[in-house]
Amino acid sequence: MPRSNRSRSGRDGRRDEHPELDVERLTAGWRRTEARGGVVWNVQPVSEAQAVKRYRCPGCGNDVDAGVAHLVTWRADGVLGDAADLAARRHWHTHCWRIGVG
């Protein structure tokens, strides 16, 4: 059957709008919490496509280059509040976080 080139419009002739994307909901699915040494951490993976800047890994002290998948971590139980914890987040090599260097 041939493909239709007609636009998919609503009944009133206008194109159906896409619902607003909830970025928080989309990224929260990948975020997890981990407990290490009595501290609860938020851990969020960053894909190669999302990694657009260079960071310093606190585990090994080497650079996490742009284009390299890695993890972003921040305290989930800090006493200064969520904003301060998020501002203090760090970018780790996945391996360094996994083996607990630092």
N, C-alpha and C positions, 0 to 999 in steps of 0.2 A: 504494500500500500504506500503511495507517495506521501511525503511529508507535507503537512499543511504549513503555509507561510503566513497564515492569518495570525494577527496578534490575539492574545488571550485577554479579552476585555471583560469588564463587568457588564451588567445589564444596561447601565446608563452610557456605555460607550467609552468610559474611562478605564485605563489600565488599573488592575487591582494593585494596591500598594502592599509592599512587603511590611510585615509587622516590625516594629522597632526592635533592634537587637539588644539584648541585655548582656553586655560584655561581662559584667560581674558574674552572672549565672553561668555563662559559657566557660569562663576561666576557673570558677570555683569547682567545677567538676574534676579538674586536674589537681587542684590543691589538696594537700593532705596535712595532717598533723603527726608529728613524731615526738616521743619523749626521749630525751638524752640527758643523763646525769641530773635528773630531777627537774629539768627545764623542758617545757613543751614548746615545740617549734612548728611554724607553718613552713611547709616545703612545697614549692611550686616549680615544676619543670618548665624550661624554656627551650623551644625547638630551635633547630639551626636557622630557620627562616625568621624567627623572632629575635635572634641574637644579633643585634646590629651594632653593638658597642663592645669595647674591650674593658674587662674588669680584672681586678687582682683577686685571686682565690685566697681566702684567709687560711686555707688548709695547708697548701704547699708553697704559697708565696709567688707562684708563677701566674702569668697572664691567662685569663679565659678569653681567647680571641673571638672577634666577631665571626659569626657563622658556625660557632661550636655550640652544640646543645649542652646545657648545664642546668643547675638548680639555683633558685633564689630562696633564701631562708630568712625568717625573722621570727622573733619571739611571739608566742601566742599567749603568754601569761605575764607579760611585763607589767610592772607597777606604774609606769609613766603613761600608759594608755596606748591605744591602737596606733595613733598617728606617730608617736615617738618610736614605737616598735617597727613600723613600716619604714620610717626614715632611716632606721639603723639596719636595714636588710643588707644581706651580703650575697654575692654570686659565687658559687662553688663549682668546681669540677664535680661531676656526678661521682666519679671514683673517690675523690677526696672526702666527700660527704659520707659516702657509703662505708668507707673504712674508718671513719671517725677521726681523721687527722685534724689537729688544731686544738 
